Amino acid sequence: MAAAAAATFSATKFAAAPPSAPSFNRSFNPGFLSCSSPWKSLKLGADLRVRAVSSSSVIKGRETLDFETSVFVKEKTTLAGRDEYIVRGGRNLFPLLPEAFKGIKQIGVIGWGSQGPAQAQNLRDSLADAKSDIVVKIGLRKGSRSFTEARAAGFSEENGTLGDIWETVAGSDLVLLLISDSAQADNYEKIFSNMKPNGILGLSHGFLLGHLQSLGLDFPKNISVVAVCPKGMGPSVRRLYVQGKEINGAGINSSFAVHQDVDGRATDVALGWSVALGSPFTFATTLEEEYKSDIFGERGILLGAVHGIVESLFRRYTEKGMHEALAYKNTVESITGIISKTISTKGMLAVYNALSEEGKKEFQAAYSASFYPCMDILYECYEDVASGSEIRSVVLAGRRFYEKEGLPAFPMGNIDQTRMWKVGEKVRATRPAGYLGPLHPFTAGVYIACMMAQIEILRKKGHSYSEIINESVIESVDSLNPFMHARGVSFMVDNCSTTARLGSRKWAPRFDYILTQQALVAVDSGAAINQDLISNFLSDPVHGAIETCAQLRPTVDISVTADADFVRPELRQAGNR
């Protein structure tokens, strides 16, 4: 792969830090303080202004996260010239779980939404494999309809693995808080007050920290706070874990963070949790960086942007006379099929290099016209997340799900009712097994431009390459797009968390609009291709970093069928819709 950076790995087992020591060591790298690539402004056409980066970008100055573990093997990996630290997963590590969870007798999994069912079942199965007597117990609101689903998954009141939310919180040594983000915002005080002193609060999203920060608050100082954040929706976490019973290491990558460590156990507990979920590799982050990249990413290329892209391009292709079925194949199926498969296994450059010379010219026109309009929306989105504005929006939206102040309830509406998704149902009904769709150069150019714009935003904001690549590339092509390929956009978006579903609905129309109003107009008006952008894309160091991450990828692809039974109950339908 062009521009590939050398990948190096070194494995060492480190002594545990004393209880008083922080779980993360931070070493500052002054070499990333500045960027030698000035932004230039070019005038193209009558009124279209675009900016060009004269050379490939580097990560803004940030601290390198290191950690110590006495249970697992830590590896150093070099991504685009920057050292990062990971732990590889695998079922061969399950016997280490009792040591990692030392002092924990009960793990309480609170909630049964997107992540709850997957994480509870994976933890239960992994601990059983390790012959551990740690109890995994589900905690739900009294009267919740999810009791039926939890019982069907093998949890029950009779054996002490299913019960009331507050009893479960109070009786657990490790509390995994997997209720919706808006519910966390409304109930955190009661959750904190019910936890055991010196207990461990586990999060799979940094949202609650962002909410507390917006109120000038923090977590109680008598508990440890950790996060393990799978880079994929809950159904993907479970599906790949089950597939991993045949192929060791199959699963969803995770990031982990230690926000507070009251007794020195937090890092090993977090890593044990991630290994038990089946994560092929786990990388370090902070709770703050996690929520910024995650909330941003799902509004961007992971969910919102890709939805906006295909709506805009389907409309464009059909307006120019393309048959509707072919337009669907050249938008949705091109992205979710051959483009995603190629990026997953070979990287973005392989998509470009697979095109004919004419196809490359079409890709370049689409990429050049789309990069900055997408970056415009992505930049705004990131700053809305970082400022707390988007977090507040999610909390308020959750409260509008119910009647209040004399106003009606406004739950989330459908997102698959436009003409293209009805066409998609017919296309999928006759689609040959294993069909990956055509490689459409214009579609590829728009999609990859948006992906690269998201990478550049995260890079300029100082996120690690592990986080950038997982939140912008791996999660998209390996976890999410296969669901849209199986049964359309709602099947992808609505299997995700409430926060992700809300964000996708809010931001998808923004990408649709700006591409239609700016990018496609620029192409139709014959705007010159920005050769600096194309040159930067072809030489960007992220390609080498992606190649390194691909070496850690399991050999199994997620298997998602239209009648999948591991998805949200309301989305389980027989037949290829």
MISETOR-519276 format. One record per residue (C-alpha): z, x, y; residue number from 1; residue in one letter. Coordinates in steps of 0.02 Angstrom, whole numbers, plus 50000, padded with zeros to 5 digits. Each point is the difference from the previous one (the first is absolute). Layout:
BEGIN
R    zz    xx    yy num residu
R     Z     X     Y NUM      a
...
This chain:
BEGIN
R    zz    xx    yy num residu
R 50000 50000 50000   1      m
R 49953 50068 50172   2      a
R 50138 50065 50112   3      a
R 50121 50000 49854   4      a
R 50164 50085 50039   5      a
R 50077 50110 49868   6      a
R 50129 49905 49900   7      a
R 50156 50090 49944   8      t
R 50145 49937 49898   9      f
R 50166 50080 49961  10      s
R 50139 49919 49898  11      a
R 50184 50042 50015  12      t
R 50162 49915 49952  13      k
R 50123 50008 50143  14      f
R 50188 49991 50005  15      a
R 50073 49844 50074  16      a
R 50062 50007 50179  17      a
R 50187 49979 50025  18      p
R 50052 49825 50053  19      p
R 50018 50052 50180  20      s
R 49824 50069 50011  21      a
R 49855 49893 50059  22      p
R 49879 49949 49865  23      s
R 49850 50065 50097  24      f
R 49973 50171 50074  25      n
R 49882 50003 50148  26      r
R 49900 50154 50043  27      s
R 49898 49994 50159  28      f
R 49823 50067 49994  29      n
R 49948 50054 50175  30      p
R 49822 50025 49943  31      g
R 49970 49812 50013  32      f
R 50061 49982 50179  33      l
R 49830 50001 50079  34      s
R 49824 49945 49962  35      c
R 49856 50110 50056  36      s
R 49882 49852 50000  37      s
R 49983 49927 50176  38      p
R 49939 49823 50018  39      w
R 49834 49986 50089  40      k
R 49916 49849 50074  41      s
R 49817 49962 49975  42      l
R 49891 49866 50077  43      k
R 49890 49914 49873  44      l
R 49883 49860 50048  45      g
R 50028 49892 50153  46      a
R 50187 49968 49989  47      d
R 50065 50062 49832  48      l
R 50124 50142 50021  49      r
R 50058 50094 49846  50      v
R 50114 50148 49978  51      r
R 49965 50147 49888  52      a
R 50116 50124 49917  53      v
R 49918 50171 50003  54      s
R 50079 50059 49838  55      s
R 50103 49932 49857  56      s
R 50175 49947 50047  57      s
R 50166 50067 49941  58      v
R 50167 49915 49980  59      i
R 50104 49991 50157  60      k
R 50163 50100 49998  61      g
R 50127 49926 49880  62      r
R 50138 50053 49885  63      e
R 49962 50039 49818  64      t
R 50110 49899 49883  65      l
R 50081 50095 49859  66      d
R 50131 49936 49878  67      f
R 50114 50059 49861  68      e
R 50020 49924 49828  69      t
R 50105 50053 49851  70      s
R 49913 49880 49880  71      v
R 49812 50007 50027  72      f
R 49872 50137 50028  73      v
R 49942 50019 50179  74      k
R 49825 50066 50032  75      e
R 49921 50073 50155  76      k
R 49823 49943 50035  77      t
R 49887 50058 50140  78      t
R 49898 49865 50086  79      l
R 49876 50060 50131  80      a
R 50101 50157 50025  81      g
R 50167 49913 50015  82      r
R 50140 50014 49872  83      d
R 50077 49840 49935  84      e
R 50120 49962 49857  85      y
R 49981 49874 49861  86      i
R 50073 49948 49832  87      v
R 49879 49955 49861  88      r
R 50044 49847 49897  89      g
R 49968 49955 49819  90      g
R 50084 49912 49855  91      r
R 50057 50167 49933  92      n
R 50125 50001 50145  93      l
R 50085 49836 49953  94      f
R 50137 50091 49900  95      p
R 50054 50077 50167  96      l
R 50035 49829 50078  97      l
R 50183 49986 49943  98      p
R 50036 50166 50085  99      e
R 49907 49949 50159 100      a
R 50095 49834 50004 101      f
R 50169 50079 49963 102      k
R 50141 49887 50061 103      g
R 49889 49845 50003 104      i
R 50045 49859 49880 105      k
R 49898 49859 50077 106      q
R 49839 49997 50100 107      i
R 49981 49840 50098 108      g
R 49821 49949 50039 109      v
R 50007 49876 50143 110      i
R 49850 49887 50017 111      g
R 49851 49946 49894 112      w
R 49849 50017 50113 113      g
R 49864 50132 49986 114      s
R 50104 50154 49955 115      q
R 50153 49919 49918 116      g
R 49924 49946 49833 117      p
R 49908 50163 49976 118      a
R 50142 50116 50045 119      q
R 50130 49903 49902 120      a
R 49897 49998 49841 121      q
R 49946 50182 50016 122      n
R 50179 50057 50028 123      l
R 50064 49896 49856 124      r
R 49867 50064 49881 125      d
R 50018 50182 50053 126      s
R 50190 49997 49982 127      l
R 49983 49919 49830 128      a
R 49880 50137 49950 129      d
R 50132 50126 50058 130      a
R 50132 49908 49895 131      k
R 50103 49973 50157 132      s
R 50130 49862 50014 133      d
R 49969 49977 50188 134      i
R 49976 49815 50036 135      v
R 49854 49942 50107 136      v
R 50050 49833 50077 137      k
R 49895 49883 50107 138      i
R 50085 49919 50150 139      g
R 49925 49839 50071 140      l
R 50049 49862 50119 141      r
R 50081 49851 49916 142      k
R 49868 49871 49963 143      g
R 49857 50124 50015 144      s
R 49844 49954 49901 145      r
R 49988 50183 49952 146      s
R 50139 49977 49870 147      f
R 49870 49927 49883 148      t
R 49883 50148 50023 149      e
R 50141 50125 49977 150      a
R 50055 49915 49839 151      r
R 49821 50003 49937 152      a
R 50000 50189 50030 153      a
R 50153 50020 49887 154      g
R 50145 49994 50124 155      f
R 50137 49872 49973 156      s
R 50171 49942 50059 157      e
R 50064 50006 49821 158      e
R 49979 50188 49981 159      n
R 50052 50041 50178 160      g
R 49829 50053 50063 161      t
R 49969 49852 50117 162      l
R 50113 49921 50129 163      g
R 50044 49955 50178 164      d
R 49942 50119 50136 165      i
R 50172 50034 50074 166      w
R 50087 50023 49834 167      e
R 49862 50121 49951 168      t
R 50014 50099 50161 169      v
R 50190 50012 49985 170      a
R 49994 50053 49817 171      g
R 49861 50131 50010 172      s
R 50016 50187 50029 173      d
R 49818 50012 50052 174      l
R 49931 49851 50096 175      v
R 49810 49990 50012 176      l
R 49966 49885 50146 177      l
R 49828 49926 49963 178      l
R 50008 49835 50093 179      i
R 49873 49973 50140 180      s
R 50017 50105 50156 181      d
R 50036 49849 50110 182      s
R 50137 49946 49877 183      a
R 50074 50174 50009 184      q
R 50004 49987 50189 185      a
R 50091 49834 49991 186      d
R 50125 50048 49863 187      n
R 50038 50186 50017 188      y
R 50177 49977 50067 189      e
R 50054 49897 49849 190      k
R 49912 50121 49882 191      i
R 50091 50150 50075 192      f
R 50168 49913 49996 193      s
R 49982 49955 49816 194      n
R 49953 50175 49941 195      m
R 50122 50114 49913 196      k
R 50070 50145 50102 197      p
R 49901 50156 49952 198      n
R 49867 49889 49924 199      g
R 49815 50039 50019 200      i
R 49879 49887 50093 201      l
R 49822 50019 49938 202      g
R 49851 49944 50103 203      l
R 49815 49998 49958 204      s
R 49950 49991 50181 205      h
R 50072 50071 50160 206      g
R 49984 49834 50093 207      f
R 50187 49969 50007 208      l
R 50029 50167 50087 209      l
R 49870 49954 50130 210      g
R 50084 49833 50028 211      h
R 50172 50079 50017 212      l
R 49932 50130 50120 213      q
R 49928 49863 50109 214      s
R 50177 49930 50013 215      l
R 50080 50169 50031 216      g
R 50084 49995 49828 217      l
R 50003 50105 49841 218      d
R 50060 49981 49822 219      f
R 50187 50000 49960 220      p
R 50065 50177 49977 221      k
R 50093 49963 49837 222      n
R 49842 49976 49895 223      i
R 49853 50109 49953 224      s
R 49828 49939 50050 225      v
R 49845 50052 49904 226      v
R 49822 49938 49986 227      a
R 49870 50005 49863 228      v
R 49838 49926 50063 229      c
R 49860 49971 49873 230      p
R 49828 50021 50079 231      k
R 49937 49837 49932 232      g
R 50043 49817 49980 233      m
R 50129 49946 49872 234      g
R 49873 49933 49873 235      p
R 49914 50170 50002 236      s
R 50166 50087 49973 237      v
R 50032 49895 49844 238      r
R 49822 49999 49934 239      r
R 49978 50188 50004 240      l
R 50173 50027 49926 241      y
R 49951 49891 49852 242      v
R 49835 50092 49984 243      q
R 50100 50161 50009 244      g
R 50080 49961 49833 245      k
R 49839 50065 49928 246      e
R 49960 50133 50130 247      i
R 50150 50100 50060 248      n
R 50016 50007 50188 249      g
R 49896 49847 50040 250      a
R 50076 49911 50147 251      g
R 50008 49987 50189 252      i
R 50047 50150 50107 253      n
R 50158 49980 50104 254      s
R 50080 50079 50150 255      s
R 50188 50022 50009 256      f
R 50123 50025 50141 257      a
R 50185 50033 50017 258      v
R 50066 49926 50161 259      h
R 50186 50018 49961 260      q
R 50089 50091 49859 261      d
R 50187 49972 49993 262      v
R 50037 50094 49839 263      d
R 49853 50114 49958 264      g
R 49921 49886 49869 265      r
R 49866 49918 50106 266      a
R 49852 50114 49968 267      t
R 50014 49999 49810 268      d
R 50029 49811 49999 269      v
R 49845 49972 50105 270      a
R 49894 50115 49892 271      l
R 50066 49919 49842 272      g
R 49955 49829 50070 273      w
R 49823 50059 50038 274      s
R 49977 50080 49828 275      v
R 50066 49840 49918 276      a
R 49869 49899 50093 277      l
R 49865 50108 49922 278      g
R 49943 50095 50155 279      s
R 49876 50138 49953 280      p
R 50064 50100 50147 281      f
R 50132 49976 50133 282      t
R 49995 50080 50171 283      f
R 50130 50016 50136 284      a
R 49999 49905 50164 285      t
R 50126 49926 50120 286      t
R 50042 49817 50015 287      l
R 49930 49996 50176 288      e
R 49836 50084 49955 289      e
R 49984 49884 49850 290      e
R 50011 49838 50095 291      y
R 49883 50061 50136 292      k
R 49865 50057 49879 293      s
R 50022 49855 49880 294      d
R 50002 49853 50121 295      i
R 49857 50082 50094 296      f
R 49900 50040 49844 297      g
R 50002 49824 49929 298      e
R 49938 49932 50166 299      r
R 49866 50133 49996 300      g
R 49884 50054 49861 301      i
R 50114 49943 49858 302      l
R 49988 49813 50038 303      l
R 49963 49940 50177 304      g
R 49858 50118 50045 305      a
R 49906 49985 49836 306      v
R 50009 49811 50014 307      h
R 49932 50007 50178 308      g
R 49864 50123 49948 309      i
R 49928 49895 49860 310      v
R 50005 49839 50103 311      e
R 49905 50085 50141 312      s
R 49871 50083 49887 313      l
R 49970 49846 49891 314      f
R 49961 49901 50157 315      r
R 49886 50139 50064 316      r
R 49902 50018 49838 317      y
R 49973 49814 49977 318      t
R 49949 49976 50182 319      e
R 49867 50133 49973 320      k
R 49931 49902 49853 321      g
R 50089 50075 49850 322      m
R 50036 49876 49860 323      h
R 50183 49949 49998 324      e
R 50034 50061 49823 325      a
R 49923 50169 50039 326      l
R 50096 50009 50164 327      a
R 50162 49974 49905 328      y
R 49954 50136 49877 329      k
R 49952 50118 50141 330      n
R 50166 49974 50090 331      t
R 50148 49953 49890 332      v
R 49936 50063 49833 333      e
R 49929 50159 50075 334      s
R 50171 50043 50073 335      i
R 50111 49939 49858 336      t
R 49884 50067 49866 337      g
R 49895 50158 50012 338      i
R 50070 50063 50167 339      i
R 50182 49982 49945 340      s
R 49964 50074 49829 341      k
R 49912 50150 50075 342      t
R 50134 50033 50132 343      i
R 50136 49983 49868 344      s
R 49927 50130 49883 345      t
R 49894 50113 50112 346      k
R 50044 49965 50182 347      g
R 49910 49932 50153 348      m
R 49873 50140 50011 349      l
R 49936 49953 49828 350      a
R 49953 49829 50067 351      v
R 49898 50080 50139 352      y
R 49921 50129 49885 353      n
R 49945 49864 49878 354      a
R 49886 49924 50133 355      l
R 49816 50033 50024 356      s
R 49944 50087 50160 357      e
R 49958 49832 50077 358      e
R 50165 49931 49938 359      g
R 50094 50144 50084 360      k
R 49916 49958 50165 361      k
R 50055 49818 49982 362      e
R 50177 50057 49954 363      f
R 50006 50114 50153 364      q
R 49945 49860 50117 365      a
R 50134 49883 49932 366      a
R 50135 50135 49999 367      y
R 49961 50060 50177 368      s
R 50001 49824 50071 369      a
R 50157 49942 49908 370      s
R 50121 50147 50009 371      f
R 50066 49977 50177 372      y
R 50002 49809 50003 373      p
R 50106 50007 49841 374      c
R 50110 50136 50073 375      m
R 50026 49892 50156 376      d
R 50079 49861 49897 377      i
R 50092 50120 49884 378      l
R 50076 50095 50147 379      y
R 50064 49838 50075 380      e
R 50067 49944 49832 381      c
R 50095 50162 49969 382      y
R 50082 49993 50171 383      e
R 50047 49817 49973 384      d
R 50085 50051 49838 385      v
R 50085 50155 50072 386      a
R 50065 49904 50151 387      s
R 50077 49864 49892 388      g
R 49884 49866 50067 389      s
R 49915 49969 49833 390      e
R 50168 49997 49910 391      i
R 50064 49868 50121 392      r
R 49839 49901 49972 393      s
R 50033 49996 49812 394      v
R 50180 49941 50023 395      v
R 49946 49860 50117 396      l
R 49855 49948 49887 397      a
R 50120 49985 49853 398      g
R 50107 49881 50101 399      r
R 49849 49892 50041 400      r
R 49977 49965 49815 401      f
R 50133 49865 50022 402      y
R 50020 49853 50119 403      e
R 50106 50042 50151 404      k
R 50026 49946 50180 405      e
R 49905 49840 49966 406      g
R 49843 50096 49954 407      l
R 49913 49991 49831 408      p
R 50001 50138 49868 409      a
R 49853 50121 49998 410      f
R 49988 50089 49833 411      p
R 49858 50121 49969 412      m
R 49831 49917 49981 413      g
R 49852 50041 49889 414      n
R 49890 50150 50035 415      i
R 49861 49973 49873 416      d
R 49918 49841 50062 417      q
R 49850 50069 50094 418      t
R 49826 49993 49927 419      r
R 50000 50179 49935 420      m
R 50149 49972 49885 421      w
R 49921 49843 49927 422      k
R 49844 50103 49968 423      v
R 50111 50131 49921 424      g
R 50065 49876 49871 425      e
R 49822 49969 49941 426      k
R 49958 50186 49999 427      v
R 50151 50043 49894 428      r
R 49964 49857 49879 429      a
R 49839 50087 49946 430      t
R 50052 50181 50027 431      r
R 49971 50112 49849 432      p
R 50156 50084 49931 433      a
R 50032 50168 50082 434      g
R 49878 49969 50142 435      y
R 50048 50104 50153 436      l
R 49876 49933 50125 437      g
R 49867 50092 50102 438      p
R 50035 50152 50110 439      l
R 49948 49931 50168 440      h
R 49989 50141 50128 441      p
R 50038 49897 50155 442      f
R 50151 49918 49919 443      t
R 50060 50170 49941 444      a
R 49982 50071 50175 445      g
R 50104 49864 50082 446      v
R 50135 50002 49865 447      y
R 50020 50188 49994 448      i
R 49997 50012 50191 449      a
R 50150 49882 50005 450      c
R 50087 50097 49862 451      m
R 49973 50164 50093 452      m
R 50058 49923 50165 453      a
R 50161 49946 49916 454      q
R 50023 50174 49927 455      i
R 49978 50076 50173 456      e
R 50128 49884 50080 457      i
R 50131 50042 49868 458      l
R 49957 50184 50012 459      r
R 50019 50002 50190 460      k
R 50164 49906 49982 461      k
R 50069 50139 49889 462      g
R 50004 49921 49827 463      h
R 49987 50109 49845 464      s
R 49837 50009 49904 465      y
R 50085 49922 49848 466      s
R 50044 49850 50105 467      e
R 49832 49995 50090 468      i
R 49898 50006 49840 469      i
R 50106 49875 49905 470      n
R 50009 49876 50145 471      e
R 49816 50015 50047 472      s
R 49905 50042 49841 473      v
R 50090 49994 49833 474      i
R 50089 49834 50025 475      e
R 49839 49923 50062 476      s
R 49880 50052 49863 477      v
R 50120 50010 49851 478      d
R 50121 49856 50030 479      s
R 49934 49870 50121 480      l
R 49810 49993 49997 481      n
R 49996 49966 49811 482      p
R 50086 49833 50036 483      f
R 49869 49949 50128 484      m
R 49866 50053 49875 485      h
R 50079 49888 49868 486      a
R 50020 49841 50102 487      r
R 49973 50018 50187 488      g
R 50100 50041 50155 489      v
R 50145 49879 49975 490      s
R 50031 50067 49825 491      f
R 50023 50171 50079 492      m
R 50096 49956 50158 493      v
R 50110 49861 49933 494      d
R 50066 50104 49855 495      n
R 50079 50113 50131 496      c
R 50161 49985 50100 497      s
R 50026 49868 50133 498      t
R 49991 50136 50134 499      t
R 49833 50061 49933 500      a
R 49930 49824 49986 501      r
R 50049 49958 50178 502      l
R 49929 50163 50067 503      g
R 49836 49982 49910 504      s
R 49975 49825 50069 505      r
R 50041 50058 50176 506      k
R 49895 50158 50008 507      w
R 49847 49962 49891 508      a
R 49920 49894 50137 509      p
R 50024 50144 50123 510      r
R 49896 50117 49892 511      f
R 49869 49866 49970 512      d
R 49986 49968 50187 513      y
R 49991 50181 50059 514      i
R 49873 50049 49869 515      l
R 49892 49850 50042 516      t
R 50015 50022 50189 517      q
R 49990 50189 50012 518      q
R 49948 50095 49844 519      a
R 49859 49887 49940 520      l
R 49936 49976 50178 521      v
R 49993 50190 50021 522      a
R 49897 50017 49840 523      v
R 49881 49860 50051 524      d
R 49976 50075 50173 525      s
R 49948 50166 49923 526      g
R 50150 50103 50060 527      a
R 49984 50182 49954 528      a
R 50099 50060 49850 529      i
R 50152 50103 50052 530      n
R 49963 50158 49903 531      q
R 50171 50074 50040 532      d
R 50081 49856 49905 533      l
R 49886 50025 49851 534      i
R 50031 50188 49999 535      s
R 50188 49973 50010 536      n
R 49994 49876 49857 537      f
R 49904 50119 49888 538      l
R 50119 50145 50035 539      s
R 50166 49910 50016 540      d
R 50143 50085 49905 541      p
R 50058 49832 49934 542      v
R 49864 50010 49867 543      h
R 50082 50151 49921 544      g
R 50170 49915 50009 545      a
R 49929 49846 49913 546      i
R 49927 50110 49865 547      e
R 50171 50077 49971 548      t
R 50080 49827 49989 549      c
R 49865 49947 49877 550      a
R 50061 50135 49881 551      q
R 50164 49903 49991 552      l
R 49913 49836 49967 553      r
R 50027 49919 49829 554      p
R 49845 49982 49894 555      t
R 50021 49811 49986 556      v
R 49929 49873 50123 557      d
R 50093 49840 50034 558      i
R 49933 49855 49898 559      s
R 49994 49840 50104 560      v
R 49918 49843 49933 561      t
R 49976 49834 50088 562      a
R 50125 49917 49882 563      d
R 50131 50138 50014 564      a
R 50174 49940 49953 565      d
R 50096 50138 50091 566      f
R 49966 49935 50176 567      v
R 50096 49877 50109 568      r
R 50025 49834 49908 569      p
R 49905 49901 50131 570      e
R 49849 50114 49977 571      l
R 49990 49985 49812 572      r
R 49845 49903 49959 573      q
R 49890 50004 49848 574      a
R 49817 50033 50021 575      g
R 49899 50114 50112 576      n
R 50019 49920 50170 577      r
